[in-house]
Every structure is written in structure tokens, then in C-alpha cells.
Amino acid sequence: MFGLLKPKSEIEKLEKKYEQLLGKSHKLSTVNRSKSDAAYAQAHEILETISKLKNT
């Protein structure tokens, strides 16, 4: 219950955005492959940022 009032950390925000981009990439994969690849590339960049933040 108290977790609802707690502000999200930068890592949590990036993880949520990463999951959204992967979902978007998956949906676009059947319609437009180039847009799907672009969304996947963005997701991969966010994943690298998350791993850097976790290592510091």
C-alpha cells in the first residue's frame, strides 16, 4: 500500500520504457519490419543505460 506513494527510481522508469518498446517492436514486426527494428534498437539502448546505472 505504501509503495503507491513512493516515487519511482530512474532505473524503474527505464525498465518500464524498455518493456513498452519491446512490446511495440513485437507488434510492429508483423506490419512494418523497419519500424520494428528501430523500436528494438531504442529498447537495446535503454537496456545498456540500465546496465550502466546498475553497475555504478
C-alpha positions in Angstrom: 0.0 0.0 0.0 2.8 2.4 0.9 4.6 1.6 -2.4 1.9 3.6 -4.3 3.2 6.8 -2.8 6.9 6.0 -3.3 8.4 7.8 -6.3 9.9 5.6 -9.0 13.6 5.4 -9.4 15.3 6.2 -12.7 16.0 2.5 -13.2 12.3 1.6 -12.7 11.3 4.2 -15.2 13.8 3.0 -17.8 12.7 -0.6 -17.2 9.1 0.3 -17.9 10.0 2.1 -21.1 12.2 -0.8 -22.1 9.2 -3.2 -21.7 6.9 -0.9 -23.7 9.4 -0.6 -26.5 9.8 -4.4 -26.7 6.1 -4.8 -26.9 5.8 -2.1 -29.6 8.6 -3.8 -31.5 6.8 -7.1 -31.3 3.5 -5.7 -32.6 5.2 -3.8 -35.4 7.2 -6.9 -36.5 4.2 -8.2 -38.4 3.3 -4.9 -40.1 6.5 -2.9 -40.7 9.8 -4.5 -40.1 11.9 -1.3 -40.3 9.9 0.4 -37.6 10.1 -2.8 -35.5 13.9 -2.8 -35.9 14.0 0.9 -34.9 11.9 0.3 -31.7 14.1 -2.7 -30.9 17.2 -0.6 -31.3 15.8 2.0 -28.9 15.0 -0.7 -26.4 18.5 -2.0 -26.6 20.0 1.4 -25.9 17.8 1.7 -22.9 18.9 -1.7 -21.7 22.5 -0.6 -22.0 21.7 2.5 -19.9 20.0 0.4 -17.3 23.0 -1.9 -17.0 25.4 1.1 -16.7 23.2 2.6 -13.9 23.1 -0.8 -12.0 26.9 -1.1 -12.2 27.6 2.3 -10.7 
